[in-house]
Every structure is written in structure tokens, then in C-alpha cells.
Amino acid sequence: MLFNLLPHLVNGLTLGLLFALIALGFMLILGLMEQINLAHGSLFALGAYFAFVIATPRLPWPELNQAWATVPLGWRYTAALLLAPVLVAPVGLVIERLMRRTYGRDPLYGLLLTFGIALVLEDAIRTVWGTRDYSLPVPRDISGGFFLLDLIWSRYRFWAAAFAIAAMAVVWVVVERTRFGAMVKAGAHDSEMVQAMGVDIRKLRAGVFALGTMLAALAGVIMAPVWGIRPHMGVDAVVPAFVIIVLGGVGSFWGAVLAGLMVGMVVGLSGAYASEWSLLSMYLLLILVVTFRARGLFGKKSLLEA
């Protein structure tokens, strides 16, 4: 019985780590800046599309495109992994600039603004790339499958899960062990006190938003080979990200990680035995947890509750 469950348990675990990676950027902006960014999914999608342009290659300059096509796929994929988040970051900074008028006001203003921005970005994606689906090629070393315990396992899923763990470790170090992270947490708690200490709160918020944007784009690059690339993939990302943040507790790093694993496990297991319950299962899990703990697993009082 356990052997039969093993593939589904492993699939749920890897899926949970990927969900947690998607939620990382959302957690930073919502948890540390007290801002609801519904454009997170669109930034996720932009990361996937930019990676596709770099890795395929489909650059807008014919001569450069031909030269870049001769470069091995492994180098092109690595370039996509590194450059796509950097290219999406300016889009996040523009969004943050637009959101400044909503700071200190009812969170509903920021929610409506970013919802509108998400619609604009999704339409822009359709205008530039059309409505067809694309796939992001991956290097041979991390593609295909391998045999273990008489079962075939996806090599890429294991690589993606390991990358997600590494990314979460880096974010934890930045937030918990650096001066920047300390300023960000202090600014979320009492921005006036941080300003009185000589910190430019606008630059600090812009830095947090840029980091959250880059994490969203990075998650888009990692998930593109798993989900495929399509205009509405942002919705597929922002919904579980929001569920994970609420389930784990707003502002809790480890709450987001644990919630991501829980969501991945219930989605993976329910999808294996009752596929029609796959997406519904994470909402049922959310209802079950918030019924007994309204602020999530590790949530504390937030300015969003004021």
C-alpha cells in the first residue's frame, strides 16, 4: 500500500515545494509591505514568456538571433533563468510606483489597482505572443526520466524542487540575517520610526517589490516546463499563492513553506485518486484550517485587519 502511494507522495512533495516557490514573492509583498498584489500572477507569466524568448531563441534582432541559436541549450536555459527575473523587475517597479498612492489607505485600493494591472498585463501578453501555448525547452541533463524502485521519475521535477529549496533558503537568509531584511521587517511594523532613523522608506518598499517581482518571474521560469506557457497561466499561479499565504499566515515565512507543502500534498494525492477534486481540495484544506485558526497556521495580527 505504501509503495503504491510513494509516487503520489513524492509528486505531492515536489509540487508543494514549487507552490511554495510561487508564493515566496507574494509573501514578501503581502507580509512585509501589507500590500495585496494581484498582479503577482501576471509577473509570474511574464517571467515564463521572457525565458521562452531567450531560450528558444526568439530575439527581435535576426543576426543576434542566428548567433544565439548556435549556443548550446544548457547555456541558453541558464541565461533565461538568470535574465528573465531581471527583465521583469522594471515592470514590478512601475507597478510599485503606481501603488504608492494606496499606501496607508484601505487595502482594497491596492487590491483593485493590482487587479486592473493584472488584466492589462494579460492582454499585453496576448497582443505580443498571441493565445497559443508554448513550451520552454530544458537541457538534456535535467529532462526526461530515470528508473528507481521499478518506477519512472521525472528528472526535471526533482531538479525544480531542489532549486525551490535553494531559492527559499536564499530568501530566508535575506529576510532574517541581513540588514536589508531587518529594515524591511521594521518598516512593515512601524514605517514612521524607520523613517525617523534616516531610512528612505520609498526606496525600501521599491526594493521589496523588486525582490518579490523577481521571485515571481523566477517561479514562472521554473514552472514553465511543468505547466506550459499560456496567457492565463498567471491565474493558475496567483490563486494557490494566495491560498498558501492565508493558510500559512500573513507574513510568516515558514508558514508559507509548510502551507505550500500541505497544498501540494492534498492536490497531488486527490489528483491521483479523484482528479475532479484536485483543485477543490486546496480550498477545502483552507476552509478546514481557517475554521479553527482564522489567521492561518502561524499568522499574527496584520495591518490588513485594521
C-alpha positions in Angstrom: 0.0 0.0 0.0 2.8 2.4 1.0 4.7 1.5 -2.2 1.7 2.3 -4.3 1.3 5.7 -2.5 5.0 6.6 -2.9 4.8 8.1 -6.4 1.9 10.3 -5.3 3.6 11.3 -2.1 6.8 12.3 -3.9 4.8 14.1 -6.6 2.8 16.0 -3.9 6.1 16.9 -2.1 7.7 18.3 -5.2 4.6 20.1 -6.2 4.3 21.6 -2.7 7.9 22.9 -3.0 7.1 24.5 -6.3 3.9 26.0 -4.9 5.9 27.5 -2.0 8.3 29.0 -4.5 5.4 30.6 -6.4 4.2 32.0 -3.1 7.5 33.5 -1.9 7.3 36.8 -3.8 3.6 37.1 -2.9 4.5 36.5 0.8 7.2 39.2 0.8 4.9 41.9 -0.6 1.8 41.0 1.3 3.5 40.0 4.6 6.3 42.6 4.8 4.6 45.6 2.9 1.0 44.9 3.9 0.0 45.2 0.2 -2.1 42.8 -1.8 -0.5 42.3 -5.2 -3.0 40.6 -7.5 -0.6 41.3 -10.4 1.8 38.7 -9.0 0.4 36.0 -11.4 1.0 38.2 -14.4 4.6 38.8 -13.3 4.9 35.1 -13.0 3.6 34.7 -16.6 6.0 37.4 -17.9 8.9 35.6 -16.4 7.9 32.4 -18.3 7.5 34.3 -21.6 10.7 36.2 -21.3 12.5 32.9 -20.6 10.9 31.4 -23.7 12.1 34.3 -25.8 15.7 33.9 -24.5 15.9 30.1 -24.6 14.1 29.3 -27.8 15.7 31.7 -29.1 13.2 34.3 -30.4 15.1 37.5 -30.1 13.9 40.5 -32.1 17.2 41.0 -33.9 17.8 38.5 -36.8 21.6 38.5 -36.7 21.8 38.1 -32.9 19.0 35.5 -33.1 21.0 33.4 -35.5 24.2 33.6 -33.5 22.3 32.9 -30.2 20.7 29.8 -31.8 24.2 28.2 -32.1 24.7 28.4 -28.4 24.1 25.1 -26.5 20.6 24.8 -24.9 22.1 24.5 -21.5 23.7 28.0 -21.7 20.5 29.5 -23.2 18.4 28.0 -20.4 20.8 29.3 -17.8 20.7 32.7 -19.4 16.9 32.6 -19.3 16.9 31.6 -15.7 19.1 34.5 -14.7 17.9 37.2 -17.1 14.1 36.7 -17.1 13.7 37.9 -13.5 16.0 40.9 -14.2 13.9 41.9 -17.2 10.6 41.6 -15.3 11.9 43.6 -12.3 11.3 47.0 -14.0 7.7 46.1 -14.6 7.4 45.4 -10.9 9.0 48.8 -10.1 6.4 50.6 -12.3 3.6 48.8 -10.5 5.1 49.8 -7.2 5.3 53.4 -8.3 1.6 53.3 -9.2 0.7 51.7 -5.9 2.3 54.5 -3.8 -1.0 56.4 -3.7 -2.6 53.4 -2.0 0.0 53.2 0.9 -1.6 53.9 4.2 -5.1 53.6 2.8 -7.7 50.8 2.8 -6.0 47.7 1.4 -9.0 47.4 -1.0 -7.5 50.3 -3.1 -4.3 48.3 -3.7 -6.2 45.2 -4.4 -8.4 46.8 -7.1 -5.4 48.6 -8.6 -3.3 45.5 -9.0 -6.3 43.6 -10.3 -6.6 46.1 -13.1 -2.9 45.9 -13.8 -3.1 42.1 -14.0 -5.8 42.4 -16.6 -3.7 44.9 -18.6 -0.6 42.7 -18.5 -2.5 39.6 -19.5 -4.0 41.4 -22.5 -0.5 42.7 -23.4 0.8 39.1 -23.3 -1.9 38.1 -25.7 -1.1 41.0 -28.0 2.6 40.3 -28.2 2.7 36.5 -28.1 -0.9 35.5 -29.1 -3.1 33.0 -27.5 -1.3 29.8 -28.4 0.5 27.6 -25.9 4.3 27.4 -25.8 6.8 25.1 -24.1 10.1 26.0 -22.6 12.9 23.6 -23.6 15.2 22.3 -20.9 18.7 20.9 -21.1 19.1 17.2 -21.6 20.8 16.8 -18.2 17.6 17.8 -16.3 15.0 16.5 -18.8 13.5 13.0 -19.3 13.1 10.4 -16.7 15.0 7.8 -14.7 14.2 4.4 -13.1 14.1 4.0 -9.4 12.3 1.3 -7.4 10.8 0.0 -10.7 9.2 3.3 -11.3 9.9 6.1 -13.8 10.5 9.5 -12.2 10.7 12.9 -13.8 14.2 14.3 -13.6 13.1 17.9 -14.1 10.6 17.8 -11.2 13.4 16.8 -8.8 15.7 19.5 -10.1 12.9 22.1 -9.8 12.2 21.0 -6.3 15.9 21.3 -5.3 16.0 24.7 -6.9 12.9 25.8 -5.0 14.6 24.7 -1.7 17.7 26.7 -2.6 15.7 29.8 -3.5 13.7 29.6 -0.3 17.0 29.3 1.7 18.4 32.4 0.0 15.2 34.4 0.7 15.2 33.3 4.4 18.8 34.5 4.7 18.0 37.8 3.1 14.9 38.4 5.3 16.2 37.0 8.6 20.0 37.5 8.5 20.7 40.8 6.6 20.4 44.5 7.4 18.0 44.9 4.5 15.7 42.2 5.9 15.8 43.8 9.3 14.9 47.2 7.8 12.1 45.7 5.8 10.5 44.0 8.8 10.9 47.1 10.9 9.3 49.2 8.1 6.3 46.8 7.9 5.9 47.1 11.7 6.4 50.9 12.1 7.3 52.8 9.0 7.4 56.2 10.7 10.1 55.0 13.2 12.2 53.6 10.3 11.9 57.0 8.5 13.0 58.8 11.7 16.1 56.7 11.7 17.1 58.0 8.3 15.9 55.2 6.1 14.3 56.1 2.8 11.1 54.2 3.1 10.2 54.7 -0.6 13.4 53.0 -1.7 13.0 50.3 0.8 9.5 49.5 -0.4 10.7 49.6 -4.0 13.5 47.2 -3.1 11.0 44.7 -1.5 8.6 45.0 -4.5 11.5 44.4 -7.0 12.6 41.3 -5.0 9.1 40.0 -4.9 8.7 40.6 -8.7 12.0 38.8 -9.4 10.9 35.8 -7.3 7.6 35.7 -9.2 9.4 35.7 -12.5 11.9 33.1 -11.3 9.0 30.9 -10.3 7.5 31.4 -13.8 10.7 30.2 -15.4 10.9 27.1 -13.2 7.2 26.2 -13.6 7.1 26.8 -17.4 8.3 23.3 -18.4 5.8 21.8 -15.9 2.7 23.8 -16.7 3.4 25.1 -20.2 3.3 28.8 -21.2 -0.1 30.4 -21.9 -1.6 33.9 -21.3 -3.8 32.9 -18.4 -1.1 30.9 -16.5 -0.9 33.8 -14.1 -4.3 33.0 -12.7 -3.1 29.4 -12.1 -0.2 30.8 -10.1 -1.8 33.7 -8.1 -4.8 31.6 -6.7 -2.7 28.9 -5.0 -0.2 31.6 -3.9 -3.0 33.5 -2.1 -4.4 30.3 -0.6 -0.9 29.4 0.7 -0.3 32.8 2.3 -3.7 32.8 4.0 -3.3 29.2 5.1 0.2 29.6 6.4 -0.5 33.0 8.0 0.3 36.5 6.6 3.9 37.4 7.0 5.1 34.0 8.1 8.0 32.6 6.0 7.8 29.1 7.5 4.0 29.2 7.4 4.2 29.8 3.7 6.6 26.9 3.2 4.5 24.5 5.3 1.3 25.6 3.7 2.9 25.1 0.2 3.8 21.5 1.2 0.3 20.9 2.5 -1.4 22.2 -0.6 1.0 20.2 -2.8 0.3 17.0 -0.9 -3.5 17.4 -1.0 -3.6 18.4 -4.6 -1.2 15.6 -5.6 -3.0 12.9 -3.7 -6.5 14.0 -4.6 -5.5 14.3 -8.2 -4.2 10.8 -8.2 -7.4 9.2 -6.9 -10.1 11.7 -7.8 -8.8 14.2 -10.4 -12.1 16.2 -10.3 -11.3 17.1 -6.7 -7.7 18.2 -7.4 -8.2 22.0 -7.3 -11.1 21.8 -4.9 -9.0 20.0 -2.3 -6.8 23.0 -1.5 -9.9 25.2 -0.9 -11.3 22.5 1.4 -8.0 22.5 3.3 -8.1 26.3 3.6 -11.6 26.2 5.0 -10.6 23.5 7.5 -7.6 25.4 8.8 -9.2 28.9 9.0 -12.3 27.4 10.7 -10.1 26.6 13.7 -7.4 29.3 13.2 -8.6 32.3 11.4 -5.1 33.9 10.9 -3.6 30.7 9.5 -1.1 28.3 10.9 1.5 30.9 12.0 -0.3 34.1 11.4 -0.2 37.2 13.6 -2.3 40.3 13.7 -1.8 42.3 10.5 -2.4 45.9 9.4 -4.8 44.4 6.9 -7.1 43.6 9.8 -7.3 47.2 10.9 
